[in-house]
Amino acid sequence: MKAFVLRSYGSPDVLELTDIDRPVPRDDEVLVRVRATSVQPYDWHHLRGEPYIARLMPGTLGLRSPKIDILGADIAGHVEAVGTDVTEFRSGDEVYAQLKGGGFAEYVCVREAELAPKPKNLSFEEAAAVPMAANTALLGLRDQGRIQPGQQVLVNGASGGVGTFAVQIAKAFDTKVTGVCSARNVDLVRSIGADEVIDYTTADFTRSGQRYDLLLDIAGSRSGSACRRVMTPKGTYVIIGGPPGRWLQPAGHAVSTLAVSPFVSQRMVMTDVVQCAEKKRNLMTLTEFIEDGKITPVIDRRYSFEEIPAAITYQEEGHAAGKVVVAV
């Protein structure tokens, strides 16, 4: 099979499109023919080995070389073969999943416990836009944010991959949602359900005077202390992302914000979608939202499999409105 292999840290140009052996599923695994994948910050962090501080953290980046040799955390495709212990899936089933890697290839083995049926009303490309970004938004809002109907919710970074899902999921929980984005994406964020939209190029949401019960911070464009100004006394601040950087960021933004958590009245928490143990269950929840028409993936650009380096380059620029997907 063909796959983009990562042998050393660097720019997207270091990805090598090559032929490797097709994987063979273990007893509890499913061999999936990948029909589509997507790119996201997770991929280029592992590609470049940044921030450097993460190379010293267990279970993240390798110190001198990548731990993941085939990137791609999102997949959608059909079942090619199953292991002897697999009971839920059979050849031909349409599925999707969030992985730690392996999506930038024509085939990948996935544990049955991590695989979910693809939403019936989505194409493979649309389904591949969902797993990591939508799961991140769901974890941030429902699990860490403890979202409740009627709350005032603010999404900082509402037009990106996670943000477009977050706005829709927050609306699905019957809240009033304010999205923060650039001027060119105001109409998009409003079209996916935001009750109010703040253009950060002309207004500072931390000085709006409005108070929010839940603030989902994807962009990390304001300090934690500034964000607390617009939160209710018992509000929850959820950190998902932060400003990019080679040495500390976005980890530095999260650490500095969480350091004050014991000394303030608001809850301040962080979302880690990679270590989530309920990926399959969450995908099933997201599938219900999607098939009920409450969530629709927003796709900015589509690329062919051979264009994966170009897709990563575009996504890394940070201007994608929604997701960047790849047809395999």
Order of alpha helices (4+ residues) and beta strands (2+ residues): beta-beta-beta-alpha-beta-beta-beta-beta-alpha-alpha-beta-alpha-beta-alpha-beta-beta-alpha-beta-alpha-beta-alpha-beta-alpha-beta
